[in-house]
Each structure stands twice: as C-alpha cells, then as structure tokens.
Amino acid sequence: MIKAHLLLVDSDPATRGPLADYFHAEPGISFHSACNLEDACKILQDPAAEFDLIILDCMMPNRGGLEKLRQIRTDMRLAGIPIILQTLQPPTAEKLREGAEAGAYHYLNTPYDRDALVAIVHAALAKSSFRNALRQQLRSRSLTPQTLDACEFSVRTLEEAGELATLVAQACPNSEAALFGISELLVNGVEHGNLGLTYEEKSRLALDNRWKDEVDQRSAHPDNVGKRVRLSFLRESHQITLRIADEGRGFAWRDYLELDPARACDPNGRGIALARMLSFTSIHYEGCGNVAVATITQLNCQ
C-alpha cells in the first residue's frame, strides 16, 4: 500500500470491522471510520481532516450513501477525493450510472478478497492523483484562456498527454468536464495503443502499484520512443470535434462504451464509458479502434 488517509463509512460492523482490521495492519495507511452518515459529515467538515480516499456503503438507509456523495461533490475541498462504493451485490447498469453521475467511479463488492481491495484502492488513488494534478494545471491556466479553432498536436508520454488535455480543455465550454474525457482518451492512446498495455496487465499492475513505472519503462523502450498519439481539434458552428489517433492495433471498443456490471469491481476499464457519459456528446471509433472521435455539440460550445 502507498501512504494514504482513508475514511470508511459503513453501518454494518460485519463489513466495517474487517476493513478496519486490514488497514490497521497496513503500514502507511491511516484512517477514520464512521458507522453512519452523521458521523461521516462531522469528520469531513473538520478543516484539519484531509482524506485521500473514501470507502462508502452505498446501501445505507434511504439511499443515504448516494445522497451524501452528491453533497461531497459540491464541496470544493472534498470534490477531488476518490470514492469507492461498497455493495453486497454487483451493481446493475442503472446503479453504475447513478453512482457515476454522483461522482463515484469505483466499486468494492463484499465479501472481498485482499487482492481486489488493494487493486481498487491503488487504482482509485492513482487516477485521482492524476486528475487532481490536471485540474490544478487547468485552473492555473484559466487566467490566460486559449481559443482554438483548428489545431493538431502530438504527444508521447503521460505527462505530455496531461499537458495537452489541459490546453485543449480550455477551448471547451465546460472545461473540467472536457478535461476528464480528453485526458482519458489521450492516456488510453498512450498506454493501451502505443505501448500495448492490456486490460489484464493494467489490473495486475494496479495490485502492485506499478502502473506508472511500467508505462514509463515502456515509453523509454527503443521500439516506442518514436510513437505518437495525435489529436486534432476542429471548432465548427454546431460542434467541437476531437480526433485522437494512436499507432496501436486497436481494440474491441464497442465493449467499453457503456458501464458494464461485469467489470464494475475491476480496478480499470470504465474510462471511455465515463468520458462518453460525463464529457462528450458522442464517442465513436474508426478503423481498427485506434482512432477515437469525440464531439461536443453547439449547445455546449462557446
């Protein structure tokens, strides 16, 4: 485990207890636990309490878990904290959409095993750290917004992908929403497209907290140093169109356009569906699946 401060919110001692016992035994992990939403609110409202992750029982009475999620996301100080929803049964497609709209992108199915817990926690923390860094970059750029009409760019690394995502997002109406989707598509192009990282490999790397190291190592390999992910931006009267092309072999993209209950508790595999839901009017792929085309309609355009 990496160093992190967690908040566990669960009304059932049968699940809260084992989680607490596990994290007690993990060096680098500190946590608070709450058995109800009222206690969780008090803990979160303490300005001195800074959390890196929240594990929240989404089956609390009166659907309180999701309601609390929505409240958390309206607080700027708490909005960037990743949230894992804990559930006794795999969520349905509808529940996945509800959770995503409320701001939760990860699920933990109980009873859980150690590997699943570690992989999901690591993946949630890594994704959150990356997204929060991009949000900070975006906000620092906001004093000098960029206006783009027709441009082309290329990137090679995750760092370059993040820098480009913040630049292009400024030209979109809802910059933070666009940033989420643009960064997802660029990162997919780098790690899965050009570097050939598979779904299964990324899941295993999440378990060992080695995802970023592996991506950096592959980026430096002689076979990959010349590969680029290319983004083209076009603003028309009715929409913004983004085309993101990598040099990979493509993938079965239709399987990833929707949030899939079968993959709900995997540490990865929902980025494209979330981008389609939260960032863009549409996403489709061309060719073998190595060209993503995303649009934002005129209603959302500047």
GIWO-V512890 format. One record per residue. N is the residue number from 1. D_LAST is the distance of its C-alpha to the last C-alpha in Angstrom with 1 decimal. Layout:
<<N/D_LAST> <N/D_LAST>>
This chain:
<<1/43.3> <2/41.2> <3/41.2> <4/39.2> <5/39.5> <6/39.1> <7/39.1> <8/41.0> <9/40.6> <10/43.1> <11/45.5> <12/47.9> <13/50.4> <14/51.2> <15/47.8> <16/47.0> <17/50.4> <18/50.2> <19/46.7> <20/48.0> <21/51.1> <22/49.2> <23/46.9> <24/49.9> <25/51.4> <26/48.4> <27/48.5> <28/45.2> <29/44.1> <30/44.2> <31/43.2> <32/43.4> <33/44.1> <34/43.6> <35/45.3> <36/43.1> <37/39.6> <38/41.1> <39/42.5> <40/39.3> <41/37.4> <42/39.9> <43/39.7> <44/35.9> <45/35.9> <46/38.2> <47/36.2> <48/38.7> <49/38.1> <50/35.7> <51/35.4> <52/34.2> <53/34.5> <54/35.2> <55/37.3> <56/37.1> <57/39.2> <58/36.9> <59/40.0> <60/40.8> <61/42.1> <62/39.7> <63/36.9> <64/36.7> <65/35.4> <66/32.0> <67/31.7> <68/32.4> <69/29.9> <70/27.1> <71/28.5> <72/28.6> <73/25.0> <74/24.1> <75/26.1> <76/24.3> <77/27.7> <78/28.4> <79/25.1> <80/25.7> <81/29.2> <82/29.8> <83/31.6> <84/34.2> <85/35.2> <86/38.9> <87/40.3> <88/43.7> <89/42.6> <90/39.9> <91/36.8> <92/35.9> <93/32.6> <94/31.6> <95/32.6> <96/30.6> <97/27.4> <98/28.2> <99/28.9> <100/25.7> <101/23.6> <102/25.7> <103/25.2> <104/28.4> <105/28.4> <106/32.2> <107/35.3> <108/39.0> <109/41.5> <110/44.9> <111/47.6> <112/46.0> <113/47.6> <114/47.2> <115/45.4> <116/42.7> <117/42.2> <118/42.1> <119/39.7> <120/37.2> <121/37.4> <122/37.0> <123/34.1> <124/32.2> <125/33.0> <126/32.0> <127/28.6> <128/27.9> <129/29.0> <130/26.7> <131/23.6> <132/24.4> <133/24.9> <134/21.4> <135/19.9> <136/21.9> <137/20.8> <138/17.1> <139/17.9> <140/20.0> <141/17.3> <142/14.9> <143/16.7> <144/15.7> <145/12.2> <146/11.9> <147/9.6> <148/10.8> <149/11.2> <150/14.5> <151/16.6> <152/19.6> <153/21.2> <154/24.3> <155/25.7> <156/29.2> <157/29.5> <158/28.0> <159/27.3> <160/25.4> <161/23.5> <162/22.4> <163/21.5> <164/19.3> <165/17.6> <166/16.6> <167/15.4> <168/13.2> <169/11.9> <170/10.4> <171/8.0> <172/6.9> <173/5.4> <174/9.1> <175/10.7> <176/14.2> <177/14.2> <178/12.8> <179/15.5> <180/18.1> <181/17.7> <182/17.2> <183/20.2> <184/22.2> <185/21.9> <186/22.7> <187/25.6> <188/27.0> <189/27.0> <190/28.9> <191/31.4> <192/32.0> <193/31.3> <194/32.6> <195/35.0> <196/36.3> <197/36.2> <198/37.1> <199/36.2> <200/39.8> <201/39.9> <202/36.8> <203/38.4> <204/41.6> <205/39.9> <206/38.2> <207/41.7> <208/42.9> <209/39.8> <210/39.9> <211/36.5> <212/35.1> <213/38.5> <214/38.8> <215/35.4> <216/36.2> <217/39.6> <218/38.4> <219/35.8> <220/38.7> <221/41.0> <222/41.9> <223/40.8> <224/37.2> <225/36.6> <226/35.4> <227/33.0> <228/29.3> <229/26.2> <230/23.8> <231/20.0> <232/18.1> <233/14.3> <234/13.0> <235/9.7> <236/10.7> <237/9.9> <238/10.5> <239/9.7> <240/9.7> <241/13.4> <242/15.4> <243/19.1> <244/21.4> <245/25.0> <246/28.1> <247/31.8> <248/33.3> <249/35.2> <250/32.6> <251/33.2> <252/33.5> <253/29.8> <254/30.3> <255/32.2> <256/29.3> <257/26.5> <258/27.9> <259/29.3> <260/33.0> <261/35.6> <262/38.0> <263/36.0> <264/34.9> <265/37.2> <266/36.8> <267/35.3> <268/32.7> <269/31.2> <270/28.3> <271/25.4> <272/24.1> <273/24.5> <274/22.7> <275/19.8> <276/19.7> <277/20.1> <278/17.8> <279/15.1> <280/14.6> <281/14.8> <282/17.8> <283/20.0> <284/22.9> <285/25.3> <286/27.1> <287/30.5> <288/32.6> <289/29.6> <290/28.8> <291/25.4> <292/22.6> <293/19.7> <294/16.7> <295/13.8> <296/10.6> <297/10.2> <298/7.9> <299/8.5> <300/6.7> <301/3.8> <302/0.0>>
